[in-house]
Amino acid sequence: MTPYPLTWDLDSIFEGGSQSEQLKKYVENTENHISELETMVESFSAPRHTDQIEELSEIMPILQTIIKELSEFGAFVSCLSAQDVHDKKAGLWQSKQHELGARFDNTMTQFDQKLVQVDKDVWNSLISQHPFKELSFILDERRHLAMDKLDLRQESIINDLGVDGYHAWGQMYDTLVGKMSVEVEGETLSVGQASNRLSSSDRTIRKKVFDNLQKAWSDQEDLFSETLNHLSGFRLQTYKHRNWKRVLKEPLDYNRMSEDTLNAMWDTIVEFKNQYVPYLEKKAQLLGIDKLSFYDVEAPVAKTEQMMSYQEGAEFIIKQFRQFSPKMADFAEMAFEKGWIEAEDRPGKQPGGFCTSFPDSEQTRIFMTYSGTPSNVATLAHELGHAYHQHVMNELPVLNQGYAMNVAETASTFAEMIVADAAVKQAENEEEKLALLEDKVQRSVAFFMNIHARFLFETRF
């Protein structure tokens, strides 16, 4: 079997990376489409009768084309930035992406506010007709959310200032993290590489990595705190002018969730999280220490580390997916073969992992740093779950492909559990089974404790 590539293929989307002439022409074409949409929306009048559908019918195709193109452009830029934090041209493209995004958002704000002007009965009749029926949920949602926004001029100012405000601060944060490095045993590692070492079986190495990571973050703490304050300040000022009283309003709207539902979920987690304390105590006992430190949480409990090469991990995932769904397995195999995954363990990459979609070319790309641990295999399966989720939606109108994080994480966690459960069942001995079970429980600790801690920090902040 030909080994699966460790680095992804971006040239099949736009050849030449951040210097791509093909990308340049694509973006110019997108700009032209945005200009065309701006003219159409400017002249668009809110329908007063149910048979006035011509203008709206002409707007919808180009609107969806632009969403595809901006998503394609944005996904490519995020891949460029993630694979090489020193790619300055990628940073310029990211600024261009935010600029075009703001223009499109301004046009959509104007469009949405004209939809609000449509009489309710006329509106309900309109969205029940072809060609709007299949988009009725999204259109109705946009109209409803627009009712909570400011007037066009004020919303446009927010969008425009966001390019060099909200988005720029986020971009600066990514740049700072990407350029951080950690010295470990004579090696210079990226934050992502160093974080993988926190699962080493050697406690001395784990502590050294942790201490060095702490120092690397502390060295930048003033910049990071300012960045965080300005990101939050921009959001709070926006909320103030929109007269939004609850800090969770926007994420709740985005996730199509009520605050009561969210509170019920967190209350359940608070009620049951103590069940993981005996596990943590037992882990400390197995590691031969009195109490876990932060750098012990991801330590392996088995005497020998269960490692898989990238090829072995890929083959294992494909095999387990196939027992659940041949189509899912075929998709994963294609993703590995075509180089849709950036997994190489090297410096100069951003930390973390993600899956991003290219709706125009109907492809996806996965980013991570693979070092061979069971956790890496699970992460890879997790991201492939996202990718397959997008794959099965490719035939839908692009407006109907927008789903929130709560739905996205259901698909990915399900894929992850297919692989995790299979690994436990196929363990060759008790020690291997213990290690795999422990890795699975660690993920529950992340959901019940780590994620909850982040939520508490954010809301209190």
C-alpha positions in Angstrom: 0.0 0.0 0.0 1.3 3.5 -0.8 1.8 5.4 2.4 -0.7 8.2 3.1 0.8 11.7 2.8 1.4 13.5 6.1 0.9 16.9 4.5 -2.1 18.2 2.8 -2.6 19.1 -0.9 -3.8 22.7 -1.2 -2.7 23.1 -4.9 -5.7 21.2 -6.1 -7.8 24.1 -4.8 -5.5 27.1 -5.6 -2.1 26.3 -7.1 0.8 28.3 -5.6 -0.2 28.8 -2.0 -0.3 32.4 -0.8 1.4 33.5 -4.1 -1.3 31.9 -6.2 -2.4 33.7 -9.3 -5.4 31.4 -9.5 -6.5 32.6 -6.0 -6.0 36.2 -7.0 -8.3 35.8 -10.0 -10.9 33.9 -7.8 -11.0 36.7 -5.3 -11.3 39.4 -8.0 -14.3 37.4 -9.4 -15.8 37.3 -5.9 -15.4 41.1 -5.6 -17.3 41.5 -8.8 -20.1 39.3 -7.6 -20.3 41.3 -4.4 -20.5 44.6 -6.4 -23.3 43.0 -8.5 -25.2 41.9 -5.3 -24.8 45.4 -3.8 -26.5 47.0 -6.8 -29.3 44.4 -6.8 -30.0 44.8 -3.1 -29.8 48.6 -3.3 -32.6 48.6 -5.9 -34.6 45.7 -4.2 -38.0 46.7 -2.9 -39.7 44.7 -0.2 -42.5 42.7 -1.9 -46.0 44.0 -1.1 -47.9 41.2 -2.8 -47.3 37.4 -2.9 -46.7 37.5 -6.7 -43.8 40.0 -6.5 -41.0 37.4 -6.4 -38.9 38.3 -9.5 -36.4 40.5 -7.7 -36.0 38.1 -4.8 -35.6 35.2 -7.2 -32.7 36.9 -9.0 -31.0 37.8 -5.7 -30.9 34.3 -4.2 -28.6 32.6 -6.7 -25.9 35.2 -6.6 -26.2 35.5 -2.8 -25.5 31.8 -2.5 -22.7 32.0 -5.0 -21.0 34.6 -2.9 -21.4 32.6 0.3 -19.7 29.7 -1.4 -16.9 31.8 -2.8 -16.2 33.7 0.5 -16.2 30.4 2.4 -13.8 28.8 -0.2 -11.5 31.8 0.1 -11.7 31.9 3.9 -11.0 28.2 4.3 -8.0 28.4 2.0 -6.6 31.4 4.0 -7.1 29.6 7.3 -5.1 26.6 5.9 -2.3 28.8 4.7 -2.0 30.5 8.1 -2.2 27.2 10.1 0.4 25.4 8.1 3.0 28.1 8.3 2.8 30.9 10.9 5.6 32.8 9.1 3.6 33.2 5.9 3.1 37.0 5.9 1.3 36.9 2.5 -1.3 34.7 4.2 -1.9 37.4 6.7 -2.5 39.9 4.0 -5.0 37.5 2.4 -6.7 37.2 5.8 -7.2 41.0 5.9 -8.6 40.9 2.4 -11.0 38.2 3.5 -12.3 40.3 6.5 -12.7 43.3 4.2 -14.8 41.4 1.7 -16.7 39.7 4.5 -17.6 43.2 5.9 -18.8 44.3 2.5 -21.0 41.2 2.2 -22.3 41.6 5.7 -23.3 45.2 5.0 -25.2 44.1 1.9 -26.8 41.2 3.8 -27.8 43.6 6.6 -29.5 45.9 4.0 -31.2 42.8 2.5 -32.4 41.5 5.8 -33.8 44.8 6.9 -35.8 45.0 3.6 -37.2 41.5 4.4 -38.4 42.8 7.8 -40.5 45.4 5.9 -42.5 42.6 4.3 -46.0 42.1 5.8 -46.1 38.9 7.8 -48.9 37.3 5.8 -47.2 38.2 2.5 -43.9 36.9 3.9 -45.4 33.5 4.9 -46.9 33.1 1.5 -43.7 34.1 -0.3 -41.5 31.5 1.5 -43.9 28.8 0.8 -43.4 29.2 -2.9 -40.8 27.9 -5.3 -37.9 28.7 -5.3 -37.9 29.9 -1.7 -39.6 26.9 0.0 -36.4 24.9 0.4 -34.7 28.0 2.0 -37.7 29.0 4.1 -36.2 28.1 7.5 -33.0 30.2 6.9 -34.8 33.1 5.3 -37.3 33.2 8.1 -34.5 33.0 10.7 -32.6 35.9 9.0 -35.7 38.0 9.0 -36.4 37.3 12.7 -32.8 38.0 13.8 -32.7 41.2 11.8 -35.5 42.6 14.0 -33.0 42.7 16.9 -30.3 44.7 15.0 -29.7 48.4 14.6 -30.4 50.4 11.5 -28.4 49.8 8.3 -26.0 52.7 8.9 -25.1 51.7 12.4 -24.8 48.0 11.6 -22.5 48.9 8.6 -20.3 50.9 10.9 -19.9 47.9 13.2 -19.1 45.6 10.3 -16.5 48.0 8.9 -14.8 48.7 12.2 -14.7 45.0 12.9 -12.2 44.5 10.1 -9.5 46.5 12.0 -11.0 45.9 15.4 -12.6 42.6 16.3 -11.2 40.5 13.5 -7.8 42.2 13.7 -7.4 41.4 17.4 -8.3 37.8 16.7 -5.8 37.7 13.9 -3.1 39.2 16.1 -3.8 36.6 18.8 -3.3 33.8 16.2 -0.1 35.3 15.0 1.3 35.6 18.6 0.4 32.0 19.5 1.8 30.7 16.2 5.2 32.3 16.8 5.6 31.1 20.3 8.1 28.3 20.8 9.0 26.0 23.6 12.4 24.5 24.4 12.3 20.8 25.4 15.3 18.6 25.7 17.3 20.7 23.2 14.4 20.8 20.7 12.5 24.0 19.7 8.9 23.1 19.5 5.7 24.9 18.5 2.9 25.2 21.1 1.1 22.3 19.4 4.1 20.0 19.4 4.9 20.8 23.0 1.3 20.2 24.1 1.5 16.7 22.6 4.5 16.0 25.0 2.1 16.5 28.0 1.0 12.9 27.4 4.6 11.6 27.8 5.0 8.6 30.2 8.0 10.4 31.8 6.8 12.8 34.5 10.0 14.8 34.4 9.4 15.6 30.7 5.8 16.4 31.4 6.7 18.9 34.1 9.5 20.4 32.0 7.1 20.9 29.1 4.4 22.3 31.4 6.8 24.8 33.0 8.2 25.9 29.7 4.7 26.3 28.2 3.7 28.4 31.3 6.8 30.6 30.8 6.1 31.0 27.1 2.5 32.1 27.8 3.6 34.3 30.7 6.2 36.1 28.5 3.3 37.3 26.3 0.7 37.8 29.1 0.5 41.6 28.7 -0.2 41.3 25.0 -2.6 38.5 25.4 -4.6 40.2 28.2 -4.8 43.4 26.1 -6.0 41.3 23.1 -8.6 39.6 25.1 -9.8 42.8 26.7 -10.2 44.5 23.2 -12.0 41.5 21.7 -14.4 41.5 24.6 -14.7 45.3 24.6 -15.7 45.3 21.0 -18.3 42.7 21.7 -19.7 44.5 24.7 -19.9 47.9 22.9 -21.7 46.2 20.1 -24.2 44.7 22.6 -24.6 48.0 24.3 -25.6 49.8 21.1 -27.9 47.0 20.1 -29.5 47.1 23.6 -28.7 43.5 24.1 -28.7 42.8 27.8 -27.5 39.2 28.0 -23.9 38.4 27.0 -25.0 35.0 25.7 -27.5 36.4 23.3 -25.4 36.0 20.1 -24.0 32.5 20.8 -27.5 31.3 21.8 -29.0 32.7 18.6 -26.1 31.2 16.6 -26.7 27.8 18.2 -30.5 28.0 17.8 -30.8 27.3 21.5 -32.7 28.8 24.4 -30.9 29.9 27.6 -33.1 27.5 29.6 -31.8 24.6 27.5 -28.2 25.7 28.0 -28.7 26.1 31.8 -30.3 22.7 32.0 -27.2 21.2 30.3 -24.7 22.9 32.5 -26.8 22.1 35.6 -26.6 18.4 34.6 -22.9 18.6 34.2 -22.4 20.3 37.6 -24.6 17.6 39.2 -22.6 14.7 37.8 -19.0 16.0 37.4 -18.0 14.8 40.9 -18.3 11.3 39.5 -15.0 11.9 37.8 -13.1 12.7 41.0 -12.6 9.0 42.0 -11.2 8.4 38.5 -8.7 11.2 39.0 -7.8 9.9 42.5 -7.3 6.4 41.0 -5.2 7.8 38.3 -2.9 9.5 40.8 -2.6 6.1 42.6 -1.7 4.3 39.4 0.9 6.9 38.6 2.4 6.5 42.1 1.8 10.1 43.2 -0.4 11.6 46.0 -2.3 14.1 43.9 -2.4 14.9 40.2 -0.9 18.1 38.9 -2.2 19.7 35.7 0.6 18.1 33.7 -0.5 14.6 35.0 -4.0 14.7 33.6 -3.0 13.4 30.1 -0.3 11.1 31.4 -0.6 7.4 30.2 -1.4 4.9 33.0 0.0 1.9 31.1 3.6 0.9 31.6 4.2 1.0 27.9 2.9 3.7 25.6 0.4 2.6 23.0 1.7 4.4 19.9 0.4 4.2 16.3 2.2 5.5 13.2 0.1 7.8 11.0 -0.4 5.0 8.5 -1.6 2.6 11.3 -3.9 5.2 12.8 -5.4 5.9 9.4 -6.0 2.2 8.6 -7.5 1.6 12.0 -10.0 4.5 11.6 -11.0 3.4 8.1 -11.5 -0.2 9.4 -13.7 0.9 12.3 -15.7 3.4 10.2 -16.4 0.6 7.7 -18.1 -1.5 10.4 -20.5 1.3 11.0 -20.9 2.7 7.4 -19.1 1.7 4.2 -19.8 5.2 2.8 -18.1 6.8 5.8 -15.1 4.6 5.4 -14.8 5.2 1.7 -14.9 8.9 2.4 -12.1 8.7 5.0 -10.0 6.5 2.8 -10.4 9.1 0.0 -9.4 11.9 2.4 -6.2 10.1 3.3 -5.3 9.2 -0.2 -5.9 12.6 -1.7 -4.0 14.4 0.9 -6.8 16.3 2.6 -5.1 16.1 6.0 -2.2 18.1 7.4 -0.8 15.9 10.2 3.0 16.4 10.1 4.7 16.9 13.5 6.9 19.9 12.7 7.5 23.4 14.1 6.1 26.5 12.5 2.5 25.3 12.6 -0.4 26.7 14.6 -1.5 24.7 17.7 -4.7 22.7 17.8 -6.8 21.0 15.2 -9.7 21.8 12.9 -11.7 20.8 9.9 -12.6 23.4 7.3 -14.9 23.1 4.3 -14.5 24.2 0.7 -18.1 24.4 -0.5 -17.3 25.6 -4.0 -14.9 22.7 -4.8 -16.8 20.3 -2.5 -13.7 19.3 -0.5 -12.6 19.5 3.1 -9.2 19.9 4.8 -8.2 18.7 8.3 -5.4 20.2 10.3 -3.6 18.7 13.3 -0.2 17.7 14.7 0.0 13.9 14.8 2.6 12.3 17.2 1.1 8.8 17.4 -0.8 8.8 20.7 -4.3 7.2 21.1 -5.5 10.8 21.7 -4.1 11.8 18.3 -6.0 8.9 16.6 -9.2 9.9 18.4 -8.7 13.6 17.3 -8.1 12.5 13.7 -11.4 10.4 13.8 -13.1 13.4 15.4 -12.1 15.8 12.6 -13.0 13.2 9.9 -16.5 13.2 11.5 -16.7 16.9 10.8 -15.5 16.3 7.2 -18.0 13.5 6.5 -20.8 15.6 7.9 -20.0 18.3 5.4 -19.6 15.7 2.6 -23.1 14.4 3.0 -24.5 18.0 2.8 -22.7 19.0 -0.4 -25.9 18.6 -2.5 -27.9 20.9 -0.3 -28.2 24.7 -1.1 -25.3 26.4 0.5 -27.7 28.5 2.8 -28.9 25.2 4.2 -25.4 24.0 4.9 -25.0 26.4 7.8 -25.0 24.5 11.1 -24.0 25.6 14.6 -21.3 24.1 16.8 -23.7 22.0 18.9 -24.7 20.1 15.8 -21.1 20.0 14.4 -19.7 18.5 17.6 -22.4 15.8 17.7 -21.2 14.5 14.3 -17.5 14.6 15.2 -17.9 13.2 18.7 -19.9 10.3 17.3 -17.2 9.5 14.8 -14.6 9.7 17.6 -16.6 7.2 19.7 -16.9 4.7 16.9 -13.1 4.5 16.9 -12.6 4.7 20.7 -15.1 2.0 21.4 -13.6 -0.3 18.7 -10.1 0.2 20.1 -11.2 -0.9 23.6 -13.0 -4.0 22.2 -10.0 -5.0 20.2 -7.4 -4.5 22.9 -4.9 -7.4 23.0 -4.4 -7.4 26.8 -5.6 -5.8 30.0 -2.9 -3.1 30.0 -3.8 -2.0 26.5 -7.5 -2.0 27.4 -6.8 0.1 30.5 -4.9 2.6 28.5 -7.6 3.0 25.9 -10.4 3.2 28.4 -8.5 5.8 30.3 -8.0 7.9 27.1 -11.8 7.7 26.6 -12.6 8.8 30.1 -10.1 11.7 29.8 -12.4 13.0 27.0 -15.3 13.0 29.4 -13.3 14.9 31.9 -12.6 17.5 29.2 -16.3 17.8 28.5 -17.4 18.0 32.2 -14.5 20.0 33.6 -12.2 21.7 31.0 -15.0 23.0 28.8 -17.1 24.0 31.8 -14.1 25.9 33.2 -13.8 27.8 30.0 -17.5 28.7 30.0 -17.3 29.9 33.6 -14.3 32.0 32.8 -15.9 33.6 29.7 -19.2 34.4 31.4 -17.5 35.8 34.6 -15.1 37.8 32.5 
